[in-house]
């Protein structure tokens, strides 16, 4: 049985990517570091364990990628157009998708420290790989990456956690599972530790610095309804059942300021009949992100969103909300044989609600809870509106659009005409919430007077002010890494001075 220490230098709450980044950065100051994980070991890691591992960062060209991924083969380099993704492009994407509300100071840290943070993670034993198959399609014998998202953690989220844990063991960072942080211990206005529930007993653990990195409140149905609005109690949770907002609550009980888009979240199209919380045996494969290649229909048999408004990784995090707003909180994604090769691997798992047919009439009749007659009319009208004279290219926003429809499709508009036809039922899957704690540019948590709370730091999903309305794909892990390292570095320095 693991025994909680009575005291430590730096106490980190949570054991996901942001938490481990913080723990390692604090350890570099020579501090004793203890990580508290509410979940049992087989469910540990928060949402990091459920992610596919995509991570967005600024790079100047292939040389930067080779430095990060030195095991890239000559063949991969010869057959791939990795392009570039400049800091300017990263800034543009962050401001555009958040409707220019992202905190400029935090956004600057996220962008300008993205590459150096990945190189630092590599020094800790984290490996990275190109996202072939999900972010690049082969055209004329050459892969081309699109949407500014090129790299993933090797082995996805589980691989990332395994690497962090291996490094933590090597660095003598103590990780304690089944340890629930209940409240912060205050001493004359400064944080002095945490009350921890472990093995059925509440125990004080004293610390010179505390880093909260325990995720948002997406797994708390009551908070979702309170802050996101009516109907959000019906959303599926993509990831950990343990992200219930406890870290946010205890910090605010200690006087911390809330910040950011409390009515906003990252939410995607998710398998309609998925369980209430994420399933580790399936991981991220309940997601259904190939919608740009054809259309989605609601219960009325109508299209309700521009499936081709932008690359998937700029729209998927907000379309879950749109699906939740539809009658019955579901939709069907419709494809024909011409799109089969473009479907991501997640469409081929056994845990999927799918219908197939050799005719469109038969397909529409098999769509549960959908007005079949109206669905058939919608598909026929859509097919007639496709501007087929515009060349189709899945690697770029090709401008192949529809004309004359109430809901336009801006890119990748192709007719649904070649059998067999397939349809997949989706609902809303919430990933993480956007509202949270207010921090300064050193990772310190601010109180309601916007002064730092001595000894308290935060990183990861529960930092507010970075994302509003939407988010560029892969930015969540990058944010956790950058601000985890920043908070841990500040917490370690503070502990050394105390």
C-alpha positions in Angstrom: 0.0 0.0 0.0 1.4 3.4 -1.0 1.8 5.8 1.9 1.1 9.5 1.5 4.0 11.6 2.6 3.4 14.1 5.3 5.1 16.9 3.4 6.7 17.5 0.0 8.2 20.5 -1.8 5.8 20.6 -4.8 2.5 18.8 -4.8 0.8 18.3 -8.2 -2.9 17.5 -8.4 -3.6 15.3 -11.4 -1.6 12.8 -13.5 -2.2 13.7 -17.1 0.0 15.4 -19.6 -0.1 18.9 -18.0 0.5 17.5 -14.5 3.5 15.5 -15.6 5.0 18.4 -17.4 4.6 20.5 -14.3 6.1 17.7 -12.1 9.2 17.3 -14.3 9.7 21.1 -14.5 9.6 21.4 -10.7 11.9 18.4 -10.4 14.5 20.3 -12.4 14.8 22.7 -9.4 15.9 19.7 -7.2 12.5 19.7 -5.4 10.8 16.7 -3.9 7.7 16.3 -6.1 4.6 14.3 -5.3 1.8 13.7 -7.9 -1.8 13.0 -6.6 -4.0 11.0 -8.9 -7.7 10.7 -7.9 -8.2 7.7 -10.3 -7.0 4.2 -9.7 -3.9 3.3 -11.6 -5.7 1.5 -14.4 -7.8 4.6 -15.1 -5.1 7.2 -14.4 -4.1 10.0 -16.7 -7.3 12.1 -17.1 -8.2 12.9 -20.7 -4.6 12.4 -21.8 -5.2 8.6 -21.7 -8.2 9.0 -24.1 -6.6 11.3 -26.7 -5.3 10.2 -30.1 -2.2 12.3 -29.3 -2.2 15.1 -32.0 -0.2 18.1 -30.9 -0.1 21.4 -32.7 3.1 23.5 -32.7 4.9 26.1 -34.9 7.7 24.8 -37.1 9.7 26.5 -39.9 10.1 23.5 -42.1 11.2 19.9 -42.4 14.5 20.5 -40.5 12.6 21.4 -37.4 10.6 18.2 -37.8 13.7 16.1 -38.2 15.2 17.6 -35.1 12.0 16.6 -33.2 11.6 13.2 -34.9 15.2 12.0 -35.9 13.9 8.6 -36.8 12.0 9.9 -39.9 13.1 7.7 -42.8 14.5 8.8 -46.1 11.4 7.4 -47.8 9.1 9.4 -45.5 11.0 12.6 -46.2 11.1 11.9 -50.0 7.3 11.1 -50.3 5.9 13.7 -47.9 5.2 17.4 -48.2 5.3 18.5 -44.5 5.0 22.2 -45.4 5.5 24.8 -42.8 3.4 26.1 -39.9 4.8 29.4 -38.8 4.1 31.2 -35.5 2.1 33.8 -37.5 -0.1 31.0 -38.9 -0.6 29.6 -35.4 -1.5 33.0 -34.1 -3.9 33.5 -36.9 -5.6 30.2 -36.3 -5.9 30.9 -32.5 -7.5 34.3 -33.0 -9.7 33.2 -35.9 -11.3 30.2 -34.2 -11.7 31.9 -30.8 -13.3 34.9 -32.5 -10.4 37.1 -31.3 -11.2 36.5 -27.6 -8.2 34.4 -26.6 -6.1 36.0 -23.9 -3.3 37.7 -25.9 -0.6 37.1 -23.2 -1.5 33.4 -22.7 -1.8 32.9 -26.5 1.6 34.3 -27.1 3.2 31.9 -24.6 1.3 29.0 -26.2 2.5 29.8 -29.7 6.0 31.0 -29.1 6.9 28.3 -26.6 5.3 25.4 -28.5 8.3 24.1 -30.4 10.8 24.5 -27.5 8.4 22.7 -25.2 8.2 19.7 -27.5 12.0 19.6 -27.7 12.1 19.7 -23.9 9.6 16.9 -23.7 11.8 14.9 -26.1 14.6 15.3 -23.7 12.4 13.6 -21.1 11.9 10.6 -23.3 8.7 11.6 -25.1 8.7 10.5 -28.8 6.7 12.0 -31.6 5.6 10.8 -35.1 3.9 12.3 -38.2 0.1 11.9 -38.3 -0.1 9.8 -41.5 -3.6 8.7 -42.3 -5.4 11.3 -40.2 -3.8 14.6 -41.4 -2.4 13.6 -44.8 -3.7 12.0 -47.9 -1.7 10.5 -50.7 -2.2 12.3 -54.0 -0.1 11.4 -57.0 2.2 9.3 -54.9 3.0 12.0 -52.4 1.5 12.7 -48.9 0.6 16.3 -48.1 -0.2 17.5 -44.6 -3.0 20.0 -44.1 -4.5 22.3 -41.4 -1.2 23.0 -39.6 -1.4 19.7 -37.7 1.5 17.3 -38.5 2.7 15.6 -35.3 1.3 13.2 -32.7 2.7 11.7 -29.5 4.1 8.3 -30.3 1.5 5.7 -29.2 -1.2 8.4 -28.8 -2.4 9.4 -25.4 -1.6 6.0 -23.7 1.9 6.1 -25.2 2.4 9.7 -24.0 1.4 8.7 -20.5 3.6 5.6 -20.5 6.6 7.8 -21.5 5.8 10.4 -18.8 5.5 7.7 -16.1 8.8 6.1 -17.2 10.5 9.4 -16.9 8.8 10.1 -13.6 10.1 6.9 -12.1 13.6 7.7 -13.4 13.4 11.2 -11.9 12.1 9.9 -8.5 8.8 11.7 -8.9 6.3 10.0 -6.6 2.9 9.2 -8.1 0.1 8.2 -5.7 -3.1 6.7 -7.1 -6.6 6.8 -5.5 -5.6 10.1 -3.8 -8.4 12.6 -4.0 -7.5 16.2 -3.2 -10.4 17.7 -1.3 -9.3 21.2 -0.2 -6.4 23.5 -0.1 -4.6 24.2 3.2 -4.2 27.9 3.8 -1.7 29.6 6.1 -2.0 33.3 6.5 -3.1 33.8 2.9 -0.7 31.4 1.3 -1.1 27.8 0.1 0.5 25.4 2.5 -0.7 22.0 1.2 -3.7 19.9 0.4 -6.2 17.8 2.4 -6.2 14.4 0.7 -8.7 11.6 0.9 -6.7 8.3 0.6 -7.5 4.8 1.6 -10.7 6.0 3.4 -8.9 8.6 5.5 -8.5 12.4 5.2 -4.8 13.3 5.5 -3.1 16.7 5.3 -0.1 16.8 3.0 2.0 20.0 3.5 3.8 21.5 0.5 5.6 24.7 -0.3 3.9 24.9 -3.8 0.8 23.3 -5.3 0.1 22.9 -9.0 -3.5 22.1 -9.9 -3.7 20.2 -13.2 -6.8 18.0 -12.6 -8.9 18.9 -15.7 -12.1 20.7 -16.4 -15.7 20.0 -15.3 -16.9 18.0 -18.4 -17.7 14.9 -16.3 -19.9 16.8 -14.0 -23.5 16.8 -15.5 -24.8 19.3 -12.9 -22.0 21.8 -13.7 -22.4 21.3 -17.4 -26.0 22.2 -17.2 -25.3 25.1 -14.9 -22.6 26.7 -17.0 -23.0 25.3 -20.6 -26.8 25.4 -20.5 -29.9 23.2 -20.8 -29.4 20.0 -22.6 -25.7 19.6 -21.8 -26.5 17.0 -19.1 -27.4 14.7 -22.1 -24.0 14.9 -23.7 -21.6 11.9 -23.7 -18.3 12.4 -22.0 -15.4 11.4 -24.3 -12.8 10.9 -21.6 -12.2 10.5 -17.9 -15.1 10.2 -15.4 -12.9 11.8 -12.8 -12.8 15.3 -14.4 -15.6 16.8 -12.4 -14.1 20.3 -11.6 -12.8 19.6 -8.1 -9.6 21.4 -8.8 -11.4 24.5 -9.9 -13.8 24.3 -6.9 -11.0 24.0 -4.3 -9.1 26.9 -5.9 -12.1 29.1 -6.0 -12.9 28.2 -2.4 -9.5 29.5 -1.6 -10.2 32.8 -3.3 -9.1 32.1 -6.9 -10.7 34.1 -9.8 -12.6 32.4 -12.5 -11.8 33.2 -16.1 -12.7 32.4 -19.7 -15.5 31.0 -21.7 -17.6 29.2 -19.0 -20.4 28.5 -21.4 -18.0 27.0 -24.0 -16.4 23.7 -24.5 -14.7 21.3 -26.9 -17.4 18.9 -28.1 -17.4 16.6 -31.2 -19.5 14.2 -33.2 -19.4 11.0 -31.1 -20.9 7.5 -31.5 -24.6 7.8 -30.6 -24.7 4.7 -28.5 -21.4 5.2 -26.7 -21.3 4.7 -22.9 -21.8 7.7 -20.6 -18.0 8.1 -20.1 -15.0 7.2 -22.2 -14.2 3.5 -22.7 -10.4 2.8 -22.5 -10.8 -0.3 -24.6 -12.1 1.8 -27.5 -10.2 5.0 -26.7 -10.8 7.9 -29.1 -12.4 5.7 -31.8 -16.0 6.7 -30.8 -15.3 10.0 -32.6 -16.5 10.3 -36.2 -14.5 13.1 -38.0 -14.9 12.3 -41.7 -18.0 14.4 -42.1 -16.3 16.9 -44.4 -16.3 14.4 -47.3 -20.1 14.1 -47.5 -23.1 15.3 -45.4 -24.9 15.1 -42.1 -28.7 14.8 -41.6 -30.8 15.5 -38.5 -34.1 13.8 -37.3 -36.0 16.0 -39.8 -34.0 14.6 -42.6 -32.3 18.0 -43.2 -28.7 19.2 -43.4 -28.0 21.7 -40.6 -24.3 22.7 -40.9 -21.7 23.4 -43.5 -19.7 20.2 -43.4 -17.0 21.6 -45.6 -16.6 25.0 -43.9 -13.0 24.3 -43.1 -10.5 21.5 -42.4 -11.9 19.1 -39.9 -9.4 20.2 -37.2 -10.9 23.7 -37.3 -14.6 22.7 -37.0 -14.9 19.3 -35.2 -14.5 20.8 -31.7 -17.6 23.1 -32.2 -19.8 20.8 -34.2 -20.6 18.6 -31.2 -22.6 21.5 -29.8 -24.5 21.9 -33.1 -25.4 18.2 -33.1 -26.6 18.5 -29.5 -28.9 21.3 -30.6 -30.7 19.1 -33.1 -34.0 17.2 -32.4 -33.1 14.2 -30.3 -29.5 15.3 -29.9 -28.3 13.2 -32.8 -27.4 13.2 -36.5 -26.5 10.7 -39.2 -23.4 11.0 -41.3 -24.0 9.9 -44.9 -21.4 8.5 -47.3 -21.2 6.7 -50.6 -18.6 4.4 -52.1 -16.5 7.3 -53.5 -15.7 8.4 -49.9 -14.8 5.0 -48.5 -11.1 5.4 -48.8 -11.2 8.8 -47.0 -12.9 7.5 -43.9 -10.7 7.4 -40.8 -10.1 4.1 -39.0 -12.6 5.0 -36.3 -15.4 4.2 -38.7 -14.3 0.5 -38.9 -14.6 -0.4 -35.2 -17.2 -2.9 -34.1 -18.8 -0.5 -31.5 -20.5 1.6 -34.1 -24.1 2.4 -35.1 -24.1 1.9 -38.9 -26.5 1.1 -41.7 -25.7 0.2 -45.3 -27.8 -0.1 -48.4 -27.5 -0.5 -52.2 -29.9 2.4 -52.9 -30.4 5.7 -51.3 -34.1 5.0 -50.8 -33.3 1.9 -48.8 -30.6 3.8 -46.8 -33.0 6.6 -45.8 -35.6 4.1 -44.7 -33.0 2.5 -42.4 -32.0 5.7 -40.6 -33.5 5.3 -37.1 -35.7 8.2 -35.9 -35.3 10.2 -39.2 -38.0 11.4 -41.6 -37.0 9.1 -44.5 -39.0 10.9 -47.2 -37.5 14.3 -46.3 -34.0 12.8 -46.0 -34.3 11.4 -49.6 -35.4 14.9 -50.9 -32.4 16.5 -49.1 -29.9 14.2 -50.6 -31.3 14.6 -54.1 -31.4 18.4 -53.8 -27.8 18.4 -52.4 -26.6 16.2 -55.3 -28.1 18.6 -57.9 -26.4 21.6 -56.2 -22.9 20.2 -56.3 -20.6 22.3 -58.6 -19.0 19.3 -60.3 -16.9 21.4 -62.6 -14.6 22.4 -59.7 -11.7 20.0 -59.2 -11.9 17.9 -56.0 -8.8 17.7 -53.7 -9.1 16.5 -50.0 -5.7 18.0 -49.1 -6.7 21.6 -49.7 -9.8 23.7 -49.3 -10.7 23.1 -52.9 -13.7 25.4 -53.2 -15.8 22.6 -54.7 -19.1 23.8 -53.3 -22.9 23.7 -53.6 -25.0 26.4 -55.2 -28.5 27.5 -54.2 -28.9 25.6 -50.9 -30.1 27.1 -47.6 -27.1 25.5 -45.9 -24.2 25.8 -48.2 -21.3 23.3 -48.4 -18.1 25.4 -49.1 -15.5 22.7 -49.9 -15.3 19.0 -50.8 -18.9 18.9 -52.1 -19.3 15.6 -54.0 -22.4 13.8 -55.0 -23.7 10.9 -53.0 -24.4 8.6 -55.9 -22.2 5.5 -56.0 -23.4 2.4 -54.0 -23.0 0.9 -51.5 -24.1 3.7 -49.2 -23.2 4.0 -45.5 -24.6 6.1 -42.6 -23.3 6.5 -39.1 -25.3 7.8 -36.1 -23.6 10.4 -33.9 -24.4 12.5 -30.9 -22.4 15.1 -28.9 -19.3 14.0 -27.1 -17.8 16.6 -24.8 -14.0 16.7 -24.4 -13.2 19.5 -22.1 -14.6 22.8 -20.8 -13.1 26.2 -21.6 -13.9 28.1 -18.4 -11.6 27.8 -15.4 -9.0 29.6 -13.3 -7.2 32.8 -14.1 -3.4 32.6 -14.2 -0.6 35.0 -14.9 2.2 34.5 -17.4 4.2 32.5 -14.9 1.5 30.0 -14.2 0.5 31.5 -10.8 -3.2 31.4 -9.9 -4.7 34.9 -9.4 -7.2 35.8 -6.7 -10.4 37.8 -7.3 -8.3 41.0 -6.9 -6.1 39.6 -9.7 -3.2 39.2 -7.3 -1.2 36.0 -7.2 -2.1 33.5 -4.5 1.2 32.6 -3.0 2.1 28.9 -3.6 -0.7 28.1 -6.0 -0.2 27.4 -9.7 -2.4 25.8 -12.4 -2.1 24.2 -15.9 -4.1 22.2 -18.4 -7.8 22.1 -19.1 -8.7 24.1 -16.0 -6.9 27.2 -17.1 -9.4 29.7 -18.5 -9.0 32.4 -21.1 -7.2 30.4 -23.8 -10.1 28.9 -25.8 -13.4 30.5 -26.7 -16.2 28.9 -28.8 -13.8 26.6 -30.6 -10.2 25.4 -30.8 -7.6 24.4 -33.4 -7.2 20.6 -33.3 -4.2 19.5 -31.3 -3.9 22.6 -29.2 -5.1 21.0 -26.0 -2.1 18.8 -25.5 0.2 21.7 -26.5 -1.5 24.0 -24.0 -1.1 21.5 -21.3 2.5 20.9 -22.1 3.4 24.6 -22.3 1.6 25.8 -19.2 2.4 22.6 -17.3 6.1 23.2 -17.8 5.6 26.9 -17.0 3.6 26.3 -13.8 6.0 23.6 -12.6 9.0 25.8 -13.2 7.5 28.6 -11.2 6.3 26.3 -8.5 9.8 24.7 -8.2 11.4 28.1 -8.0 8.9 29.2 -5.3 9.5 26.1 -3.3 13.2 26.6 -3.4 12.8 30.1 -2.0 10.4 29.1 0.8 
